[in-house]
């Protein structure tokens, strides 16, 4: 079922490329157009049949009835005004940014048919070479509508994500950023910090536990620096919460308080079991 005539994806990396592949596989658009700063990315996207046509020039998005912004948060904010010059009045605009409040605050004022999206899917790997048409299947996508969001645009974007295989939930931008600071952003802060804490000469002794715990530290450093700064207030609060928990373990170890230590670890284990 065709939902759109022309879909333009700005940023054909892991998520943007995966969306392009999934949209084409599911026949959700007549044409899928890609925009990237890198010519090699566009060549790869064409060869992998993710897009029908690509360009480094934003003017290619003209006449699109859906524009998907799949770049880092700062780039989305910087490109918004330029994109407005090229799109038609009834074009629907969405993004896949990992921090929503700043994006929604700006884009919601610029684009009359804007709907914020954040698919909770991805990988520590990046780039179009790692894109997958099945990455959104059985995942969750958070939409962040506001009182100004048009029902038609919201319905279309919700349907898009459902067609891509994702479940959809609605959250306010502020609630989204607060929750994601704990379940996504903080784990990345910890993974980066943990691997950086370990002396280089000890790494040859690392087994599966350390590799599993720090896998996400392989993620794109520029992308995550951008996310950390975009959700600064909430991430600082989540870091403080983590420091409190770490201090509790440190105190129990320092006091050789086995009873308290076991209680802390047992509680943490129980919470982890909820995830399955």
N, C-alpha and C positions, 0 to 999 in steps of 0.2 A: 504494500500500500504506500503510494507516494504521499508523503507529508509536505514536501517542499519541491519547488522546481529547481532552484539553484541555491546550494549551500556553500558558503565560503568559510573556510577554516583558517584563521590567522594564527600561525604557529603549528607546524606539522611535525611535532616531535612525538614523544611517546603517547601522550593522551590525545593530542590533536590528530595524529596519524592513526591511532586506534579507532577514534570516532569516525574518521574518514572511511577506513576499511569496513567498520560495522554498518555505517550508513549505506554504503554501496552493496554490501552483502545482503542486507535486508531490504534493498530496493526502496529506501525512504526518500530518495531525491533523484531527479532526472540528471543533475550534474553536481559534481563536488569539485570545488575549486580550492587550491591551497596557496597560502602566502607564507614565505619564509625569508629570513635575511640571507640564508645560505643556499647557494645554487645547488650544491651537492645534495642537500636535503630534498629539494624539489625533484631532482633527477631520480633519487631513490624512491620518492613517493609516487612518481609516475611509473617507474619500473615495477613497483609492487602493486600497482593498480589501486592505490589508495585514493588518488585524485585523477580527474580527467584533464585538468590543466593547472599549471602552477606559475607563479610569478613572484618576483621580489618587490614588485610595485603594487601598492595597496589599491590602486585604481581598478584592479581586476575584480574587486568585490562589488563593483557597480551592478545593479539589477538583482543582486542576491535577495532572496526573501528570508534567509536565515544567515546570520554571521555569528560564528563561534570563536571567541577569543581564548586561545589555548596557549598563552604565553605566561611568563612569570608576572606576579602581581604588579610590580612597578612598571613593567612594559605595557600591561593592560591600561593602566592609568595614563601613561604617556601617549598611547595611541588613540585614546577615545575621541578626542577632538578632531583628529585627522580623519578617522573612520566616518564620523558624522558627515563630513563633506562629500563622501562618495555614495552612501547608502540612500535608498529611497525611503520615503516617509513611513511606509507601513512595514518596513523590514523589522523582523524580530532579532534581537541581539541577546546572546547569552555568553557566559564565560565559565571557565572551569577552575578559577582561582581557589587556592587553599585557605585564604583569609578573606572574609567577605565584607566586613563592615565598611572598610575604606573604599572598596570597589563599588559596592551597592550605593553608597552615599553619593558617589560621583556619577556613575553610569545611569543611575535611576533618574537623575536630573537632566541628563543629556539625551538619552534614547527613550522615546515614548513607549516602545514595546520591548523593554529590557526585563529579563528574568535571570537572577543569579543562580548558578548551578555549582555544585561541587561533587563530582563522582568520587566515592571512596574506593578507588581502585588504582592500581599502578604497580610500580616496581622500583627497586633501587637502581635499576638500569634506566637509561634515558635514550632519547633519539628515535627517529623513524625506523631505524634498523631493528628496534625491539618492540615496535608496535604490534598489537594483536587484535584481531577482530572480535575475539571472545573475552577480552579483558573485563568487560562490564557485566558479563553474565553472572547472575546471582549475587551481584554487588549491591551497594546502597548508594543512591544519589540524593544529596540534600539540595532542595530548592529553597531560596531565601526571598520569597515575595514580600512586598511592602504594600501599604494601603494604596499606593499609586500604580501597582502592577495591573495591567489589563487582563481580564479573565481569558480572553482569546489567546494571548501570548502565553499565559501560564498553562493553559490546557494543552497547547501545542508542544511546549517544552516538556511537560510532564509525559505526554504521549511519546515523544521522542525517546526519552530515557527508558520508558517501559518497553518500547520496541527494541532497544539495544540490550535488554535483558536485566535492567536494574530495577530494584524496588525504589520507590520515591517517598521521601518524607519532607515536610515543610518545617523550617525553623526560621526565626528571625535572624538577621545577620549577626547581631550581638550574641545571641545564644549559640549560634553556630561557632563563632570564634572562641567563645568560652569553653565549649565542649571539646573542640578540636585542639585547643591548647594542651589539654590533658591526654587525649587518646591518640594524637598524631604528632603534634609539634614537640611536646615534652619527650616522648620516646626518642625522637631524633636528636634532641639536645643531649640526652643521656648517652646514646650510642656514640655520638661524636666525641663526647667528653671521656667516656670509658676507654675507648681505644687509644685516645691521646694520652691517657693516664699511664698506660702500661709501657714500661721501658722497651725500646725497640729490640734489645738483645733477648728479651723474654718471649717474643712472639713465636719463635720456633718451637716453643713448648705448648702452644695453644692447641686445644682440641675443639671438638664440635660445639661445646657450650659457649665458648667465647665467640666463635664464628657465627652461631645462631643469634646471640645477643647483640652483636655489632653489625649484622648484615646491612642494616639500613644506613650505616655510616658510609656505605659505598655510594650513596645518593649524590646527586649533583650539588656541589657545595655552593655555587652561586644561586641556584634556585632556592636552597634552604636558608641561606643568609637573607634572601629577599622575603621569604615567608616569616622568619623570626622577627624581622624588623617591622613587617606589615601587621603583625599581631602582637606587638611589643608588650602592651599592658597585660594581656591575659597570659602570655608566656612567662613573664616575670613572676606572676602570681603562682603559676603551676610549678615553676622552679623553686619558689619558696616553700611550697607544700612538700615537694620532694626532699628538699634540704631538711625539713622538719622530721620526715620519716627516716632519713639517713642518720640524722642526729640521734634519733631514738635507738636505732640499732647500734650506733657507735657507743652510746652511753651504756647500753646493756652489756656490750662486750667489755668495755672499760671497767665496769663494776663486777664482771664475771657473774652477771645475773642471768643464769641459765633459764630460770622460770619465765622471766620477762621476754627473753630472747626467743624461746620456743613459742610463746604466745603471739609475738609479732610475726614470726615466720608462718605459724599455723593460719593466722588470719589472712596473710598475703596469699598463701597457697589456696585457701578456700575461694578467695576472690578470683584467682587465676583460673580455677576449675570452672567458673561460670562461663569463661570464653570457649571452653571445649578444647 
